[in-house]
Amino acid sequence: MEQTSIAAEAPKGQTLYERALRSLPGGNSRSTLFVAPHPPYAARGDGCEIVDVDGHRVIDLQNNYTALIHGHAFGPVVQAAAAALAEGSAFGLPTSSEIELAECLAGRVGWAEQWRFANSGTEAVMMAVRAARAATGRDGLLRFANCYHGSWDAVVRRGSHGVPAAAQRDVLTMALGDGEAFVAALDEHEERLAAVLLDLMPNRAGLQPLPASFVELVREQTARRGIALVIDEVITFRLAPGGLQSLYGVEGDLIALGKMIGGGFPVGAVGGRAAFMDVFDPRRPDAVAHGGTFSANPVTMRAGLAALQAFQLADIQRINALGDRLREGLRERGWSVTGQGSLLQIGSQDPTALWWRLYEAGVLIAGNGLVCISTPMDEQVIERVLGAFERVGAAVR
Ligand SMILES: Cc1ncc(COP(=O)(O)O)c(C=O)c1O
């Protein structure tokens, strides 16, 4: 990759960051990317590496928060997106591409016969909960503490600045993994609960797979009481052709997807059993409202299809094994690391210091230590990553 310096375009003596501060609060558009004092700006990516505007090259273990299963500029995705774009990027009519992606996802998640597309995982979660509310005729939502489900008012941390308490009036937040408290809450609130929202390996709660017994309890209790089980696999879908839920052997009623299924383009999808998804059918007089000017646009749909077609069982198993190798190598070197398969989280006493030292040593991770493997990686890349961890040393463990 040729090196570049976009910073040179800033007025003389001004850094790109200083220029950005004038038009973007804090210098960028995503709070989740912030690393103090401010993150560098990316210039371009190719395979599993990216180069920033100062020409510094790093192995990308962050992959746009796990979305880029094939890394950057993956040939089949570039070709599929370019071909779709050449025929028109979005239409005021549906296209065959959304049928194909829906069929592909239904083939992977057998119980989710029907799908609707959106532009982010946030929207997918929101529409899944709305479908559950419409189908059950109840308003209540039970979710688990410290689990991130996007930036929709109802599911952000209680007390979040700018979110009125009223937005969470019908939301019950429970401790994750406490089966007894969960059953007691259902006993008390069963009549008003539309849905339980569950992430099987929540990133912000430490990226540990939930105990199978707890997942089975949640499924059994929700089914018995007519409460919808909404599984959020926005991050974990990459772990198996049918997502992490298929490895548990537990079926939900609705599933929210995003990130990897768009091939690197903005995407969200809600899928589920026809009994729940029917609420979106616009032929119904009481249909649930769901639009989105760019929902199911053919560029995203075709890119997503190309990404999924190149992400079959053997590919998934290969990067899951690379993830196991990285986890093992990090543990051997004294790091604390969680996760499963191609998803890992590295613990540190000082995550910001770890982030910067690794970045300087040539590896990009997420601010909270979340990392993932992409298909362009191989054993040599993992060895290079382990070498970088050795260089940053024990001081930031
Ligand atoms: C588990 C989970 N659900 C939902 C979302 C929201 O997805 P998006 O950022 O595309 O809105 C995320 C984003 O990180 C997520 O990790």
PDBQT file of the ligand as one rigid body, heavy atoms in Angstrom, charges set to zero:
ROOT
HETATM    1  C1  LIG A 401     -24.317  -6.741  20.777  1.00  0.00    +0.000 C 
HETATM    2  C2  LIG A 401     -24.585  -5.479  20.021  1.00  0.00    +0.000 A 
HETATM    3  N1  LIG A 401     -25.843  -5.151  19.703  1.00  0.00    +0.000 NA
HETATM    4  C3  LIG A 401     -26.130  -4.054  18.998  1.00  0.00    +0.000 A 
HETATM    5  C4  LIG A 401     -25.135  -3.189  18.577  1.00  0.00    +0.000 A 
HETATM    6  C5  LIG A 401     -25.461  -1.958  17.801  1.00  0.00    +0.000 C 
HETATM    7  O1  LIG A 401     -25.018  -2.057  16.490  1.00  0.00    +0.000 OA
HETATM    8  P1  LIG A 401     -24.716  -0.731  15.633  1.00  0.00    +0.000 P 
HETATM    9  O2  LIG A 401     -23.461  -0.124  16.177  1.00  0.00    +0.000 OA
HETATM   10  O3  LIG A 401     -24.580  -1.219  14.223  1.00  0.00    +0.000 OA
HETATM   11  O4  LIG A 401     -25.884   0.173  15.816  1.00  0.00    +0.000 OA
HETATM   12  C6  LIG A 401     -23.809  -3.494  18.895  1.00  0.00    +0.000 A 
HETATM   13  C7  LIG A 401     -22.714  -2.601  18.473  1.00  0.00    +0.000 C 
HETATM   14  O5  LIG A 401     -21.576  -2.713  18.843  1.00  0.00    +0.000 OA
HETATM   15  C8  LIG A 401     -23.526  -4.655  19.640  1.00  0.00    +0.000 A 
HETATM   16  O6  LIG A 401     -22.272  -4.964  19.980  1.00  0.00    +0.000 OA
ENDROOT
TORSDOF 0
